[in-house]
Amino acid sequence: MIGRTGRVTGRVAPGAVGEVILQIRGGSEAFYAYASTQGAIIEKGVKVRVDDYQPPLTVFVSPVDFPPSGQQDNRPRSLIQDTIPSQPRHHSYT
């Protein structure tokens, strides 16, 4: 579990239990989430990395580094889209 990435589906904030979706065992599962850094707020939709895991369903997460400003893609994405190349492959039929 530690080192996996996922998306926040329920805001992670101090004094509240957040939710993160992680792809495991051939599917997606929801986990209770807390910020690894005390006092941090992680908004819904942010890609995160699992820093610690407490079985069965609790993870401690931190945001994944973003690209330099101006290059950030703000379009809504699903977890599966992160595994698909951004440009479709070109096929020549001649």
C-alpha positions in Angstrom: 0.0 0.0 0.0 2.7 2.5 0.9 3.9 4.4 -2.2 0.6 3.8 -4.2 -1.1 6.8 -5.7 -4.8 7.6 -5.8 -7.3 10.5 -5.9 -9.0 12.3 -3.0 -12.8 11.8 -3.2 -13.6 13.3 0.2 -11.7 16.4 1.4 -8.8 15.6 3.8 -8.6 18.2 6.6 -7.8 18.5 10.3 -10.5 17.1 12.5 -12.2 15.3 9.6 -11.9 11.9 8.0 -11.3 12.2 4.3 -11.6 9.5 1.6 -9.2 8.3 -1.1 -9.8 5.9 -4.0 -6.8 3.6 -4.7 -6.5 0.9 -7.4 -5.7 -2.4 -5.8 -6.4 -6.1 -6.4 -7.6 -5.4 -10.0 -10.2 -2.8 -8.9 -10.7 0.4 -7.0 -11.3 0.6 -3.3 -12.1 3.6 -1.0 -10.0 4.2 2.1 -10.4 6.5 5.1 -7.7 9.2 4.7 -5.7 11.5 6.9 -3.0 14.0 5.9 0.6 12.9 6.6 1.5 16.5 7.5 -0.4 17.7 10.5 -2.8 20.5 9.7 -2.6 20.0 5.9 -5.8 20.3 3.8 -6.0 18.3 0.6 -9.0 19.1 -1.6 -11.2 16.7 -3.5 -9.7 15.6 -6.9 -6.0 16.0 -5.8 -3.7 13.1 -6.7 -2.0 11.8 -3.5 0.6 9.2 -2.5 0.2 6.8 0.4 2.8 7.5 3.1 1.5 5.1 5.8 -1.2 2.4 6.0 -3.1 1.1 9.0 -5.1 -2.0 8.2 -7.8 -2.5 7.2 -9.0 0.8 5.6 -6.9 3.8 6.8 -4.2 5.6 4.9 -2.1 8.7 5.6 -1.5 10.6 2.4 0.4 13.6 0.9 -0.2 15.4 -2.4 1.9 14.3 -5.4 4.1 17.1 -6.7 2.5 19.1 -9.5 4.2 20.2 -12.7 5.5 23.8 -12.9 2.8 26.5 -13.0 1.2 27.1 -16.4 1.6 23.4 -17.3 -0.9 22.0 -14.9 -3.8 20.1 -16.4 -7.0 21.0 -14.5 -9.4 18.9 -16.5 -11.3 16.4 -14.4 -9.8 12.9 -14.9 -10.6 9.4 -13.7 -8.0 7.1 -12.2 -7.9 5.0 -15.4 -7.0 8.1 -17.5 -3.7 8.4 -15.6 -2.6 5.1 -17.1 -3.5 6.0 -20.7 -1.0 8.0 -22.9 -2.1 11.6 -23.4 -1.7 11.4 -27.2 -3.4 8.5 -29.1 -1.1 6.4 -31.1 -1.1 7.1 -34.9 -1.8 4.0 -37.0 -1.1 4.0 -40.7 -3.2 1.6 -42.8 -1.1 2.0 -46.0 
